[in-house]
Amino acid sequence: MHKILFLIFFVSLGAFAQKEMTPTEAVALKAKVKTRADATTTVMSEFTQYKHLDFLSDDIVSQGKLAFKVPNLVKWEYTKPFAYSVLFKNETLFINDDGNKSNMDVGSNKIFKQLNQLITASIRGDMFNDDEFNIKYFKINDSSLVYFLPKDEQFSKFIKAFHLSFNAIGDVTEVKMIEPSDDYTQIKFTDRVVNKNLSDAVFTQ
């Protein structure tokens, strides 16, 4: 009986284990994701965010809606457990904390500017820049997982790695941002709608 249970466990584990892609598979994934990204002008999605901090026994869970419009309009609207929105627009970060509004000039800060560019690229899925990252490619059944390790020493002090998960058609389904302390923010996207007309009024503070 114990042998059967161990066999079931290891077979199940193997079914979900990630395997490193061959160079040919990695090239095919990049081409598929880039084609999908180039054809994407807007994205709307529900999301669930998990903030993992080592000193907490449970992750901090938030939910909300994402809106994206080319070239670089991004709005994260948190609805649970509280109302909070973050808007990237014209190199400015606008924050609305339940009616308390503030903003920050992202363009004048190299780290924030780079982070904003990465967030925009990760939403579309087009982050394959070998000049900026060491990149590793993995496959898990019909999905793909890519590790992006920043080469910039200054930026790597804030972000240790990005992990992006892609579905079979090349859409981003999950983003994980890992800090040098190994704390991380994990965002899972659901009910994704691509190329629906989005008014600029959506991207207001």
Disulfide bonds with the S-S distance in Angstrom:
none
